[in-house]
C-alpha cells in the first residue's frame, strides 16, 4: 500500500504565526515518525482555494492559529478545494474563534461564563472593575490586559484599539486555570496551569520554562463534572470536529467557561499533546488518527475540486 500524501499547512498572517510554524513542524515530524505518510510541509500567508489547489497532498492537515487560519477563511478555501482536511468546518471555526459568539452558545446552554461586552471605540464600558480587555478573535492570550482601575482600562483600549478590529471587556475571574482537551469527541485529562507570572500569557505558554502543568488536578467532583459537561456540550453544539481545547477559570462558585480553540497549539509546550500523552495517546498516534479520520469521513463524498458541502453543522444556526 502506498503512503498517504499529507499537506501540512503552517504559518499564516496572524499574530500566532510563530506558534503555527512550531506546531506545524511538530505535526510533520510526528507523521513522518509513525510512517505510512508522505508529508509535504507548506508555509503560507493568506491563501486562496485556487492557490491551495496547486499544492500537493491527498489530505490537508492545517496547523494555523488565529482569525485567518483557525477562524473560517482558510476553512472556506479548504472546503472549496474539496480534499479532506483535519479540523472544524468553516462556521464552527468562526464561532470558536469569536469569544463573544462562543460565550453566547455557553449562556444559551446554561454554562457559567463571565459577563462580557464588545467595546465600541469612543463609548464607555459598563462592566464593573476588575475586568479583562482583549481581542474578540485572537488566541494565545495575545493582547490580553487585566485592568483594576479605570486608568488601566483606558490605557489598554488606547493600546489595543488601533491593533485589533474588535475588542471585548470581560469580568475578571481569579482562581485556578483549568484546560480541557477534546480529541475525536473524547475528553482528555484536565490540566491545571500554574503560571509564575501574573497569568497564563503568551510568554508563559510558549517561552518560559517555569510554568507548571498539573495533570488530573485535585478538584471537587462537582467541578470536574461541570467542566466535563460544559466541554462536551460546547464541542457538540458549536459543531467542532477532530480536536479542540476549552479554557476555564475555577473559583468558589465553580467553573467559568472562557473560550474554545478549534485548532489548539501543537508545540512541545502545548496542552492538548500533554493531556493526550497522559491518557496514553502519543503525539504521532494522535496526528495519524486525526489524518486518517478526515480521509475516512470524506471518502466517497468529496473529490478534489468538488463543490463544498453546505449542510449546516450542529449548533451553527443558534446565533
Secondary structure by P-SEA (a helix, b strand, c coil): cccbbbbbbccccccaaaaaaaaaaaaaaaaaaacccbbbbbbbccccaaaaaaccccccccccccccccccaaaaaaaaaccccccccaaaaaaaacaaaaaaaaaaacccccbbbbbcccccccccccbbbbbcccccccbbbbbccaaaaaaaaaaccccccbbbbccccccbbbbbbbccccccbbbbbbbcccccccccccccccbbbbccccccaaaaaaaaaaaaaaaaaacccccbbbbbccccccbbbccccccccccccccaaaaaaaacccaaaaaaaaaaaaaaaaccccccccccccccccccccc
